[in-house]
Amino acid sequence: MYVDPDVVEFISTNFLPVRVHVREQAEEFKRLGSRFEAQWTPTILLTDPEGTEKHRLEGFLPKEDFLGQLTLGLGHSAFAHGDFAGARRWYDDVLERYPGTDAAPEAQYWTGVSEYKETGDAAALAATAGRFTDRYSDTSWAKKSAVWKS
Amino acid sequence: MQQTRELQWEHDFDSTLERARREGRHVLLDFSAAPM
C-alpha cells in the first residue's frame, strides 16, 4: 500500500510519517503502544501537531478506502480544532474522491454537522438528513441523521 | 520509465513530533509488523 504513488504523494503532502516496528523497535512499540493503546498491527494513527490522536485505522484497507480514511481523519482534526470550514473541505474531498468507501457516508454526516457548527443554521442538518435518503441510506450514518429530518 | 517514489519513514516518534509542532504538520504513526 505504501508503495502506491498516490498514497506516497498523499501522505508526504499531509503528514510526517513515523513507523514503529513491533519487533525491530520492541521497546519503542511497548512505550508508544501503551500510550496510544495499540494492540494490533497494522494500527495507524493520525495525530495533530500536538500528538493528540484524531483518527485510527486498524487492519489493512484497499487503496481507495485507505485514502478516504486518511482524508476523513484530516477533516476530524480540523473539526476538533474548530476549523469547520476546513473540515468541510476535507469531508467534501472524501465525498468527491472516494464516494464508494465507508468513509463517504461518515463524511456526509460530518460535513452537515460542520456546516451547522459554522453557521448555526439547523437547516444544514435537515438538508444532510435529506441527502441520506438519496445516498448511503442503508448506513448507520443515515440512521444517526434521521433525527434531523424536518 | 516511471520512477518509484518511496515514503520517507521516520522511526523516532518524539523527534518527529517536535518537528510536527514546529511546522504545524500532522503525524501518521504506523505500528507495523511488516518486513523492514
N, CA and C atoms of all chains as a GROMACS GRO file, in nm:
protein
  558
    1MET      N    1   0.082  -0.120   0.000
    1MET     CA    2   0.000   0.000   0.000
    1MET      C    3   0.086   0.126   0.000
    2TYR      N    4   0.193   0.124   0.081
    2TYR     CA    5   0.276   0.243   0.094
    2TYR      C    6   0.369   0.264  -0.026
    3VAL      N    7   0.365   0.175  -0.123
    3VAL     CA    8   0.445   0.195  -0.244
    3VAL      C    9   0.361   0.255  -0.356
    4ASP      N   10   0.232   0.262  -0.338
    4ASP     CA   11   0.146   0.321  -0.440
    4ASP      C   12   0.176   0.470  -0.453
    5PRO      N   13   0.200   0.520  -0.574
    5PRO     CA   14   0.238   0.661  -0.590
    5PRO      C   15   0.136   0.759  -0.533
    6ASP      N   16   0.008   0.729  -0.546
    6ASP     CA   17  -0.095   0.820  -0.493
    6ASP      C   18  -0.091   0.824  -0.340
    7VAL      N   19  -0.068   0.708  -0.281
    7VAL     CA   20  -0.060   0.700  -0.135
    7VAL      C   21   0.064   0.774  -0.085
    8VAL      N   22   0.176   0.750  -0.152
    8VAL     CA   23   0.301   0.818  -0.114
    8VAL      C   24   0.284   0.968  -0.124
    9GLU      N   25   0.222   1.013  -0.232
    9GLU     CA   26   0.203   1.156  -0.252
    9GLU      C   27   0.112   1.216  -0.145
   10PHE      N   28   0.003   1.148  -0.117
   10PHE     CA   29  -0.093   1.200  -0.019
   10PHE      C   30  -0.029   1.209   0.120
   11ILE      N   31   0.038   1.103   0.160
   11ILE     CA   32   0.097   1.102   0.294
   11ILE      C   33   0.211   1.203   0.302
   12SER      N   34   0.295   1.208   0.201
   12SER     CA   35   0.409   1.301   0.204
   12SER      C   36   0.362   1.446   0.210
   13THR      N   37   0.250   1.474   0.144
   13THR     CA   38   0.197   1.610   0.141
   13THR      C   39   0.132   1.650   0.273
   14ASN      N   40   0.066   1.555   0.337
   14ASN     CA   41  -0.020   1.591   0.450
   14ASN      C   42   0.030   1.547   0.587
   15PHE      N   43   0.132   1.463   0.592
   15PHE     CA   44   0.176   1.407   0.720
   15PHE      C   45   0.329   1.399   0.728
   16LEU      N   46   0.376   1.389   0.852
   16LEU     CA   47   0.510   1.339   0.877
   16LEU      C   48   0.492   1.192   0.916
   17PRO      N   49   0.538   1.099   0.834
   17PRO     CA   50   0.512   0.957   0.862
   17PRO      C   51   0.617   0.896   0.955
   18VAL      N   52   0.569   0.824   1.057
   18VAL     CA   53   0.657   0.754   1.152
   18VAL      C   54   0.615   0.608   1.155
   19ARG      N   55   0.712   0.520   1.140
   19ARG     CA   56   0.682   0.378   1.151
   19ARG      C   57   0.753   0.322   1.274
   20VAL      N   58   0.678   0.253   1.358
   20VAL     CA   59   0.736   0.184   1.472
   20VAL      C   60   0.711   0.035   1.452
   21HIS      N   61   0.821  -0.039   1.442
   21HIS     CA   62   0.810  -0.183   1.415
   21HIS      C   63   0.800  -0.259   1.547
   22VAL      N   64   0.703  -0.349   1.552
   22VAL     CA   65   0.674  -0.416   1.679
   22VAL      C   66   0.789  -0.504   1.729
   23ARG      N   67   0.870  -0.557   1.636
   23ARG     CA   68   0.981  -0.643   1.680
   23ARG      C   69   1.114  -0.570   1.673
   24GLU      N   70   1.138  -0.498   1.563
   24GLU     CA   71   1.266  -0.428   1.547
   24GLU      C   72   1.282  -0.314   1.648
   25GLN      N   73   1.171  -0.257   1.692
   25GLN     CA   74   1.173  -0.148   1.790
   25GLN      C   75   1.083  -0.187   1.908
   26ALA      N   76   1.114  -0.301   1.966
   26ALA     CA   77   1.024  -0.359   2.066
   26ALA      C   78   1.000  -0.264   2.184
   27GLU      N   79   1.104  -0.198   2.232
   27GLU     CA   80   1.087  -0.109   2.347
   27GLU      C   81   1.002   0.014   2.310
   28GLU      N   82   1.028   0.065   2.191
   28GLU     CA   83   0.951   0.182   2.145
   28GLU      C   84   0.805   0.144   2.122
   29PHE      N   85   0.785   0.024   2.068
   29PHE     CA   86   0.648  -0.022   2.049
   29PHE      C   87   0.578  -0.039   2.184
   30LYS      N   88   0.651  -0.091   2.282
   30LYS     CA   89   0.592  -0.109   2.415
   30LYS      C   90   0.551   0.026   2.473
   31ARG      N   91   0.639   0.124   2.458
   31ARG     CA   92   0.613   0.256   2.514
   31ARG      C   93   0.497   0.326   2.442
   32LEU      N   94   0.509   0.335   2.310
   32LEU     CA   95   0.407   0.408   2.234
   32LEU      C   96   0.278   0.327   2.219
   33GLY      N   97   0.294   0.194   2.210
   33GLY     CA   98   0.176   0.110   2.202
   33GLY      C   99   0.090   0.123   2.326
   34SER      N  100   0.157   0.136   2.441
   34SER     CA  101   0.083   0.156   2.566
   34SER      C  102   0.019   0.295   2.568
   35ARG      N  103   0.095   0.394   2.528
   35ARG     CA  104   0.044   0.533   2.530
   35ARG      C  105  -0.080   0.548   2.443
   36PHE      N  106  -0.076   0.484   2.324
   36PHE     CA  107  -0.186   0.500   2.229
   36PHE      C  108  -0.282   0.380   2.227
   37GLU      N  109  -0.257   0.284   2.316
   37GLU     CA  110  -0.341   0.164   2.324
   37GLU      C  111  -0.350   0.094   2.189
   38ALA      N  112  -0.235   0.073   2.129
   38ALA     CA  113  -0.227  -0.002   2.002
   38ALA      C  114  -0.201  -0.149   2.035
   39GLN      N  115  -0.293  -0.235   1.995
   39GLN     CA  116  -0.283  -0.376   2.033
   39GLN      C  117  -0.282  -0.469   1.914
   40TRP      N  118  -0.270  -0.413   1.796
   40TRP     CA  119  -0.278  -0.496   1.676
   40TRP      C  120  -0.199  -0.426   1.566
   41THR      N  121  -0.154  -0.501   1.468
   41THR     CA  122  -0.089  -0.439   1.354
   41THR      C  123  -0.163  -0.478   1.226
   42PRO      N  124  -0.170  -0.389   1.128
   42PRO     CA  125  -0.126  -0.251   1.145
   42PRO      C  126  -0.229  -0.169   1.222
   43THR      N  127  -0.178  -0.084   1.310
   43THR     CA  128  -0.260   0.022   1.368
   43THR      C  129  -0.198   0.153   1.320
   44ILE      N  130  -0.279   0.235   1.260
   44ILE     CA  131  -0.232   0.360   1.201
   44ILE      C  132  -0.308   0.474   1.268
   45LEU      N  133  -0.232   0.564   1.328
   45LEU     CA  134  -0.292   0.677   1.399
   45LEU      C  135  -0.260   0.806   1.326
   46LEU      N  136  -0.359   0.892   1.319
   46LEU     CA  137  -0.336   1.029   1.273
   46LEU      C  138  -0.336   1.117   1.396
   47THR      N  139  -0.228   1.188   1.416
   47THR     CA  140  -0.226   1.281   1.528
   47THR      C  141  -0.212   1.423   1.476
   48ASP      N  142  -0.265   1.515   1.556
   48ASP     CA  143  -0.247   1.656   1.521
   48ASP      C  144  -0.104   1.698   1.558
   49PRO      N  145  -0.066   1.821   1.531
   49PRO     CA  146   0.073   1.862   1.558
   49PRO      C  147   0.112   1.855   1.706
   50GLU      N  148   0.014   1.843   1.794
   50GLU     CA  149   0.044   1.829   1.937
   50GLU      C  150   0.054   1.682   1.979
   51GLY      N  151   0.036   1.591   1.885
   51GLY     CA  152   0.046   1.449   1.916
   51GLY      C  153  -0.083   1.390   1.970
   52THR      N  154  -0.192   1.461   1.958
   52THR     CA  155  -0.322   1.409   2.003
   52THR      C  156  -0.387   1.329   1.892
   53GLU      N  157  -0.424   1.207   1.923
   53GLU     CA  158  -0.486   1.120   1.822
   53GLU      C  159  -0.617   1.179   1.773
   54LYS      N  160  -0.635   1.183   1.641
   54LYS     CA  161  -0.759   1.233   1.580
   54LYS      C  162  -0.832   1.129   1.498
   55HIS      N  163  -0.760   1.023   1.460
   55HIS     CA  164  -0.826   0.919   1.382
   55HIS      C  165  -0.741   0.793   1.391
   56ARG      N  166  -0.807   0.677   1.379
   56ARG     CA  167  -0.737   0.550   1.395
   56ARG      C  168  -0.785   0.450   1.291
   57LEU      N  169  -0.690   0.379   1.232
   57LEU     CA  170  -0.722   0.269   1.141
   57LEU      C  171  -0.658   0.143   1.195
   58GLU      N  172  -0.734   0.037   1.199
   58GLU     CA  173  -0.678  -0.092   1.241
   58GLU      C  174  -0.706  -0.192   1.130
   59GLY      N  175  -0.601  -0.259   1.084
   59GLY     CA  176  -0.614  -0.355   0.975
   59GLY      C  177  -0.585  -0.291   0.840
   60PHE      N  178  -0.564  -0.376   0.742
   60PHE     CA  179  -0.532  -0.330   0.607
   60PHE      C  180  -0.658  -0.288   0.533
   61LEU      N  181  -0.645  -0.188   0.450
   61LEU     CA  182  -0.755  -0.142   0.366
   61LEU      C  183  -0.706  -0.127   0.222
   62PRO      N  184  -0.795  -0.148   0.125
   62PRO     CA  185  -0.759  -0.117  -0.014
   62PRO      C  186  -0.727   0.032  -0.028
   63LYS      N  187  -0.657   0.063  -0.133
   63LYS     CA  188  -0.607   0.200  -0.154
   63LYS      C  189  -0.714   0.308  -0.138
   64GLU      N  190  -0.826   0.293  -0.208
   64GLU     CA  191  -0.927   0.399  -0.205
   64GLU      C  192  -0.985   0.416  -0.064
   65ASP      N  193  -1.007   0.304   0.002
   65ASP     CA  194  -1.059   0.312   0.139
   65ASP      C  195  -0.956   0.375   0.232
   66PHE      N  196  -0.831   0.339   0.213
   66PHE     CA  197  -0.724   0.393   0.296
   66PHE      C  198  -0.714   0.545   0.278
   67LEU      N  199  -0.711   0.588   0.156
   67LEU     CA  200  -0.702   0.733   0.131
   67LEU      C  201  -0.827   0.805   0.180
   68GLY      N  202  -0.941   0.741   0.165
   68GLY     CA  203  -1.065   0.801   0.217
   68GLY      C  204  -1.058   0.819   0.367
   69GLN      N  205  -1.006   0.720   0.436
   69GLN     CA  206  -0.996   0.730   0.582
   69GLN      C  207  -0.895   0.837   0.624
   70LEU      N  208  -0.784   0.845   0.554
   70LEU     CA  209  -0.685   0.949   0.588
   70LEU      C  210  -0.745   1.088   0.568
   71THR      N  211  -0.818   1.104   0.460
   71THR     CA  212  -0.881   1.234   0.432
   71THR      C  213  -0.986   1.266   0.538
   72LEU      N  214  -1.064   1.164   0.572
   72LEU     CA  215  -1.164   1.180   0.679
   72LEU      C  216  -1.096   1.223   0.809
   73GLY      N  217  -0.984   1.161   0.839
   73GLY     CA  218  -0.913   1.194   0.962
   73GLY      C  219  -0.866   1.339   0.965
   74LEU      N  220  -0.823   1.389   0.851
   74LEU     CA  221  -0.783   1.530   0.846
   74LEU      C  222  -0.904   1.620   0.869
   75GLY      N  223  -1.019   1.577   0.819
   75GLY     CA  224  -1.142   1.652   0.847
   75GLY      C  225  -1.174   1.652   0.996
   76HIS      N  226  -1.161   1.536   1.058
   76HIS     CA  227  -1.188   1.526   1.202
   76HIS      C  228  -1.092   1.614   1.282
   77SER      N  229  -0.970   1.620   1.239
   77SER     CA  230  -0.872   1.704   1.310
   77SER      C  231  -0.910   1.852   1.298
   78ALA      N  232  -0.944   1.894   1.177
   78ALA     CA  233  -0.985   2.033   1.157
   78ALA      C  234  -1.109   2.064   1.240
   79PHE      N  235  -1.204   1.971   1.241
   79PHE     CA  236  -1.328   1.988   1.319
   79PHE      C  237  -1.295   2.005   1.467
   80ALA      N  238  -1.208   1.918   1.518
   80ALA     CA  239  -1.175   1.921   1.660
   80ALA      C  240  -1.107   2.052   1.700
   81HIS      N  241  -1.043   2.116   1.604
   81HIS     CA  242  -0.977   2.243   1.632
   81HIS      C  243  -1.067   2.364   1.600
   82GLY      N  244  -1.193   2.336   1.571
   82GLY     CA  245  -1.288   2.445   1.547
   82GLY      C  246  -1.280   2.506   1.409
   83ASP      N  247  -1.204   2.442   1.321
   83ASP     CA  248  -1.193   2.490   1.183
   83ASP      C  249  -1.299   2.419   1.099
   84PHE      N  250  -1.422   2.465   1.112
   84PHE     CA  251  -1.533   2.393   1.049
   84PHE      C  252  -1.534   2.407   0.897
   85ALA      N  253  -1.491   2.522   0.848
   85ALA     CA  254  -1.481   2.538   0.702
   85ALA      C  255  -1.374   2.445   0.646
   86GLY      N  256  -1.262   2.437   0.716
   86GLY     CA  257  -1.156   2.345   0.673
   86GLY      C  258  -1.202   2.201   0.680
   87ALA      N  259  -1.274   2.168   0.785
   87ALA     CA  260  -1.326   2.031   0.799
   87ALA      C  261  -1.417   1.997   0.681
   88ARG      N  262  -1.504   2.091   0.647
   88ARG     CA  263  -1.595   2.065   0.534
   88ARG      C  264  -1.520   2.040   0.405
   89ARG      N  265  -1.410   2.111   0.386
   89ARG     CA  266  -1.332   2.088   0.262
   89ARG      C  267  -1.278   1.946   0.258
   90TRP      N  268  -1.229   1.897   0.373
   90TRP     CA  269  -1.178   1.760   0.376
   90TRP      C  270  -1.292   1.660   0.356
   91TYR      N  271  -1.405   1.683   0.424
   91TYR     CA  272  -1.517   1.590   0.410
   91TYR      C  273  -1.570   1.590   0.266
   92ASP      N  274  -1.576   1.708   0.206
   92ASP     CA  275  -1.621   1.714   0.066
   92ASP      C  276  -1.524   1.640  -0.025
   93ASP      N  277  -1.394   1.647   0.009
   93ASP     CA  278  -1.295   1.571  -0.067
   93ASP      C  279  -1.325   1.422  -0.063
   94VAL      N  280  -1.361   1.375   0.056
   94VAL     CA  281  -1.393   1.232   0.069
   94VAL      C  282  -1.510   1.197  -0.022
   95LEU      N  283  -1.613   1.280  -0.018
   95LEU     CA  284  -1.734   1.252  -0.097
   95LEU      C  285  -1.706   1.258  -0.247
   96GLU      N  286  -1.617   1.347  -0.284
   96GLU     CA  287  -1.587   1.364  -0.426
   96GLU      C  288  -1.491   1.257  -0.478
   97ARG      N  289  -1.390   1.227  -0.399
   97ARG     CA  290  -1.283   1.139  -0.450
   97ARG      C  291  -1.303   0.992  -0.413
   98TYR      N  292  -1.370   0.969  -0.299
   98TYR     CA  293  -1.382   0.830  -0.252
   98TYR      C  294  -1.527   0.796  -0.218
   99PRO      N  295  -1.618   0.819  -0.312
   99PRO     CA  296  -1.762   0.806  -0.281
   99PRO      C  297  -1.805   0.663  -0.253
  100GLY      N  298  -1.726   0.565  -0.297
  100GLY     CA  299  -1.765   0.426  -0.278
  100GLY      C  300  -1.707   0.362  -0.154
  101THR      N  301  -1.646   0.441  -0.068
  101THR     CA  302  -1.582   0.385   0.051
  101THR      C  303  -1.667   0.408   0.176
  102ASP      N  304  -1.631   0.337   0.282
  102ASP     CA  305  -1.702   0.354   0.409
  102ASP      C  306  -1.683   0.493   0.468
  103ALA      N  307  -1.578   0.561   0.425
  103ALA     CA  308  -1.552   0.696   0.477
  103ALA      C  309  -1.657   0.795   0.426
  104ALA      N  310  -1.717   0.766   0.312
  104ALA     CA  311  -1.805   0.864   0.246
  104ALA      C  312  -1.931   0.896   0.327
  105PRO      N  313  -2.009   0.796   0.370
  105PRO     CA  314  -2.128   0.832   0.449
  105PRO      C  315  -2.093   0.902   0.579
  106GLU      N  316  -1.981   0.864   0.638
  106GLU     CA  317  -1.937   0.934   0.760
  106GLU      C  318  -1.904   1.080   0.728
  107ALA      N  319  -1.838   1.101   0.615
  107ALA     CA  320  -1.805   1.238   0.573
  107ALA      C  321  -1.931   1.317   0.543
  108GLN      N  322  -2.030   1.249   0.483
  108GLN     CA  323  -2.155   1.320   0.452
  108GLN      C  324  -2.224   1.367   0.581
  109TYR      N  325  -2.218   1.283   0.683
  109TYR     CA  326  -2.276   1.320   0.813
  109TYR      C  327  -2.202   1.440   0.872
  110TRP      N  328  -2.070   1.430   0.874
  110TRP     CA  329  -1.991   1.533   0.943
  110TRP      C  330  -1.982   1.663   0.865
  111THR      N  331  -1.997   1.657   0.734
  111THR     CA  332  -1.998   1.784   0.660
  111THR      C  333  -2.123   1.863   0.696
  112GLY      N  334  -2.235   1.792   0.722
  112GLY     CA  335  -2.355   1.862   0.767
  112GLY      C  336  -2.338   1.921   0.906
  113VAL      N  337  -2.276   1.842   0.994
  113VAL     CA  338  -2.251   1.893   1.130
  113VAL      C  339  -2.157   2.015   1.124
  114SER      N  340  -2.057   2.006   1.039
  114SER     CA  341  -1.961   2.117   1.028
  114SER      C  342  -2.030   2.243   0.978
  115GLU      N  343  -2.121   2.226   0.881
  115GLU     CA  344  -2.193   2.343   0.831
  115GLU      C  345  -2.280   2.404   0.941
  116TYR      N  346  -2.343   2.318   1.018
  116TYR     CA  347  -2.426   2.367   1.128
  116TYR      C  348  -2.340   2.440   1.232
  117LYS      N  349  -2.226   2.381   1.266
  117LYS     CA  350  -2.138   2.444   1.365
  117LYS      C  351  -2.084   2.578   1.313
  118GLU      N  352  -2.064   2.585   1.183
  118GLU     CA  353  -2.009   2.706   1.123
  118GLU      C  354  -2.114   2.817   1.115
  119THR      N  355  -2.237   2.778   1.083
  119THR     CA  356  -2.340   2.879   1.054
  119THR      C  357  -2.445   2.892   1.164
  120GLY      N  358  -2.461   2.789   1.246
  120GLY     CA  359  -2.567   2.789   1.346
  120GLY      C  360  -2.705   2.766   1.287
  121ASP      N  361  -2.710   2.732   1.160
  121ASP     CA  362  -2.836   2.713   1.090
  121ASP      C  363  -2.874   2.565   1.090
  122ALA      N  364  -2.980   2.532   1.164
  122ALA     CA  365  -3.022   2.392   1.175
  122ALA      C  366  -3.070   2.335   1.042
  123ALA      N  367  -3.096   2.423   0.946
  123ALA     CA  368  -3.136   2.372   0.813
  123ALA      C  369  -3.025   2.287   0.751
  124ALA      N  370  -2.902   2.312   0.792
  124ALA     CA  371  -2.790   2.231   0.739
  124ALA      C  372  -2.805   2.086   0.782
  125LEU      N  373  -2.855   2.065   0.902
  125LEU     CA  374  -2.874   1.928   0.950
  125LEU      C  375  -2.990   1.861   0.876
  126ALA      N  376  -3.099   1.936   0.858
  126ALA     CA  377  -3.214   1.880   0.786
  126ALA      C  378  -3.175   1.845   0.642
  127ALA      N  379  -3.096   1.933   0.581
  127ALA     CA  380  -3.052   1.906   0.444
  127ALA      C  381  -2.964   1.781   0.438
  128THR      N  382  -2.882   1.766   0.539
  128THR     CA  383  -2.795   1.646   0.544
  128THR      C  384  -2.878   1.520   0.558
  129ALA      N  385  -2.977   1.525   0.645
  129ALA     CA  386  -3.065   1.409   0.660
  129ALA      C  387  -3.134   1.378   0.527
  130GLY      N  388  -3.172   1.483   0.455
  130GLY     CA  389  -3.234   1.463   0.324
  130GLY      C  390  -3.141   1.395   0.225
  131ARG      N  391  -3.015   1.432   0.230
  131ARG     CA  392  -2.917   1.370   0.139
  131ARG      C  393  -2.908   1.220   0.164
  132PHE      N  394  -2.926   1.180   0.289
  132PHE     CA  395  -2.915   1.038   0.320
  132PHE      C  396  -3.032   0.956   0.264
  133THR      N  397  -3.140   1.021   0.224
  133THR     CA  398  -3.247   0.945   0.160
  133THR      C  399  -3.208   0.912   0.016
  134ASP      N  400  -3.117   0.994  -0.040
  134ASP     CA  401  -3.073   0.972  -0.178
  134ASP      C  402  -2.948   0.884  -0.185
  135ARG      N  403  -2.864   0.895  -0.084
  135ARG     CA  404  -2.733   0.833  -0.093
  135ARG      C  405  -2.691   0.780   0.044
  136TYR      N  406  -2.642   0.661   0.049
  136TYR     CA  407  -2.595   0.598   0.173
  136TYR      C  408  -2.710   0.575   0.271
  137SER      N  409  -2.828   0.545   0.218
  137SER     CA  410  -2.946   0.532   0.303
  137SER      C  411  -2.941   0.409   0.393
  138ASP      N  412  -2.858   0.311   0.356
  138ASP     CA  413  -2.854   0.188   0.435
  138ASP      C  414  -2.737   0.184   0.531
  139THR      N  415  -2.686   0.299   0.568
  139THR     CA  416  -2.571   0.304   0.659
  139THR      C  417  -2.614   0.352   0.798
  140SER      N  418  -2.527   0.327   0.893
  140SER     CA  419  -2.554   0.373   1.030
  140SER      C  420  -2.557   0.526   1.036
  141TRP      N  421  -2.487   0.592   0.944
  141TRP     CA  422  -2.484   0.738   0.944
  141TRP      C  423  -2.619   0.794   0.901
  142ALA      N  424  -2.689   0.721   0.814
  142ALA     CA  425  -2.824   0.761   0.777
  142ALA      C  426  -2.916   0.752   0.899
  143LYS      N  427  -2.900   0.645   0.977
  143LYS     CA  428  -2.983   0.631   1.097
  143LYS      C  429  -2.956   0.745   1.194
  144LYS      N  430  -2.829   0.780   1.209
  144LYS     CA  431  -2.793   0.886   1.304
  144LYS      C  432  -2.848   1.022   1.261
  145SER      N  433  -2.859   1.042   1.130
  145SER     CA  434  -2.905   1.172   1.081
  145SER      C  435  -3.058   1.180   1.074
  146ALA      N  436  -3.125   1.065   1.088
  146ALA     CA  437  -3.271   1.063   1.068
  146ALA      C  438  -3.343   1.157   1.165
  147VAL      N  439  -3.286   1.176   1.281
  147VAL     CA  440  -3.350   1.262   1.382
  147VAL      C  441  -3.355   1.408   1.336
  148TRP      N  442  -3.275   1.442   1.238
  148TRP     CA  443  -3.269   1.581   1.190
  148TRP      C  444  -3.376   1.611   1.085
  149LYS      N  445  -3.444   1.508   1.040
  149LYS     CA  446  -3.540   1.531   0.931
  149LYS      C  447  -3.647   1.630   0.975
  150SER      N  448  -3.676   1.725   0.886
  150SER     CA  449  -3.774   1.828   0.924
  150SER      C  450  -3.914   1.784   0.884
  151MET      N  451   1.077   0.539  -1.836
  151MET     CA  452   1.039   0.454  -1.724
  151MET      C  453   1.000   0.543  -1.605
  152GLN      N  454   0.885   0.508  -1.542
  152GLN     CA  455   0.840   0.588  -1.429
  152GLN      C  456   0.924   0.558  -1.305
  153GLN      N  457   0.966   0.663  -1.237
  153GLN     CA  458   1.046   0.645  -1.117
  153GLN      C  459   0.955   0.620  -0.997
  154THR      N  460   0.990   0.525  -0.914
  154THR     CA  461   0.914   0.495  -0.795
  154THR      C  462   0.961   0.584  -0.681
  155ARG      N  463   0.867   0.656  -0.623
  155ARG     CA  464   0.899   0.742  -0.509
  155ARG      C  465   0.861   0.667  -0.383
  156GLU      N  466   0.955   0.660  -0.290
  156GLU     CA  467   0.927   0.587  -0.167
  156GLU      C  468   0.890   0.683  -0.056
  157LEU      N  469   0.810   0.631   0.035
  157LEU     CA  470   0.773   0.709   0.152
  157LEU      C  471   0.894   0.718   0.245
  158GLN      N  472   0.922   0.836   0.293
  158GLN     CA  473   1.038   0.856   0.380
  158GLN      C  474   0.996   0.844   0.526
  159TRP      N  475   0.999   0.722   0.574
  159TRP     CA  476   0.957   0.696   0.712
  159TRP      C  477   1.058   0.750   0.812
  160GLU      N  478   1.008   0.812   0.917
  160GLU     CA  479   1.088   0.839   1.035
  160GLU      C  480   1.064   0.724   1.132
  161HIS      N  481   1.155   0.707   1.228
  161HIS     CA  482   1.137   0.599   1.325
  161HIS      C  483   1.146   0.648   1.469
  162ASP      N  484   1.169   0.776   1.486
  162ASP     CA  485   1.175   0.836   1.619
  162ASP      C  486   1.052   0.926   1.635
  163PHE      N  487   0.953   0.875   1.708
  163PHE     CA  488   0.826   0.949   1.719
  163PHE      C  489   0.847   1.082   1.790
  164ASP      N  490   0.922   1.083   1.897
  164ASP     CA  491   0.935   1.206   1.977
  164ASP      C  492   0.997   1.319   1.897
  165SER      N  493   1.105   1.289   1.826
  165SER     CA  494   1.169   1.396   1.748
  165SER      C  495   1.082   1.438   1.631
  166THR      N  496   1.008   1.343   1.576
  166THR     CA  497   0.917   1.378   1.466
  166THR      C  498   0.804   1.465   1.516
  167LEU      N  499   0.757   1.438   1.637
  167LEU     CA  500   0.650   1.520   1.695
  167LEU      C  501   0.700   1.663   1.722
  168GLU      N  502   0.824   1.674   1.764
  168GLU     CA  503   0.880   1.809   1.783
  168GLU      C  504   0.879   1.885   1.650
  169ARG      N  505   0.918   1.815   1.545
  169ARG     CA  506   0.915   1.878   1.412
  169ARG      C  507   0.772   1.912   1.371
  170ALA      N  508   0.680   1.822   1.400
  170ALA     CA  509   0.539   1.846   1.365
  170ALA      C  510   0.488   1.972   1.433
  171ARG      N  511   0.526   1.989   1.560
  171ARG     CA  512   0.483   2.110   1.634
  171ARG      C  513   0.541   2.234   1.569
  172ARG      N  514   0.668   2.228   1.534
  172ARG     CA  515   0.734   2.345   1.473
  172ARG      C  516   0.670   2.380   1.340
  173GLU      N  517   0.637   2.277   1.262
  173GLU     CA  518   0.591   2.300   1.125
  173GLU      C  519   0.439   2.298   1.112
  174GLY      N  520   0.367   2.268   1.221
  174GLY     CA  521   0.221   2.262   1.215
  174GLY      C  522   0.172   2.149   1.126
  175ARG      N  523   0.244   2.036   1.130
  175ARG     CA  524   0.206   1.921   1.045
  175ARG      C  525   0.138   1.814   1.129
  176HIS      N  526   0.058   1.733   1.062
  176HIS     CA  527   0.003   1.614   1.125
  176HIS      C  528   0.105   1.501   1.118
  177VAL      N  529   0.088   1.404   1.207
  177VAL     CA  530   0.174   1.286   1.209
  177VAL      C  531   0.092   1.163   1.176
  178LEU      N  532   0.146   1.078   1.091
  178LEU     CA  533   0.088   0.946   1.067
  178LEU      C  534   0.179   0.846   1.136
  179LEU      N  535   0.128   0.782   1.238
  179LEU     CA  536   0.206   0.686   1.317
  179LEU      C  537   0.157   0.546   1.284
  180ASP      N  538   0.248   0.467   1.228
  180ASP     CA  539   0.214   0.334   1.181
  180ASP      C  540   0.284   0.230   1.269
  181PHE      N  541   0.205   0.156   1.347
  181PHE     CA  542   0.258   0.042   1.420
  181PHE      C  543   0.252  -0.077   1.326
  182SER      N  544   0.369  -0.130   1.294
  182SER     CA  545   0.376  -0.227   1.184
  182SER      C  546   0.454  -0.351   1.226
  183ALA      N  547   0.416  -0.463   1.164
  183ALA     CA  548   0.492  -0.586   1.178
  183ALA      C  549   0.546  -0.628   1.041
  184ALA      N  550   0.535  -0.538   0.944
  184ALA     CA  551   0.579  -0.569   0.808
  184ALA      C  552   0.732  -0.574   0.803
  185PRO      N  553   0.789  -0.652   0.711
  185PRO     CA  554   0.934  -0.656   0.697
  185PRO      C  555   0.991  -0.518   0.671
  186MET      N  556   1.100  -0.485   0.740
  186MET     CA  557   1.160  -0.352   0.722
  186MET      C  558   1.269  -0.359   0.615
   0.00000   0.00000   0.00000
